[in-house]
Amino acid sequence: LILGFSLCPPLFSVYLVLTYNDNELLYLIEEKSEEALEILQEKYLILIKTKIKEMKIPYDKRSDYLEEGLITLNKAVKTFDSKKSSSFYSYFTLLLNRKFI
């Protein structure tokens, strides 16, 4: 996934996003699965775009915020600890809010 553009066909992509939960994807990413990382990025891309729209970011700056959101997602993947956080979604949302504010 590069700046929000997936290389997977749309229907295939939607199927994969709905098939795996976050814990399964995080496990597969730990096992060095590039496909799992792409699926997780596709899954959370909607959240990042929604947050950008809610903040009413000007159109000419949205790509910068999208890139920062994806960087924050990759950081969340590397630093998430299921023993400390209740869910990956909550953890990522917290990091994203802190980054965008």
Beta strands, then each sheet from edge to edge (+ up, - down):
end
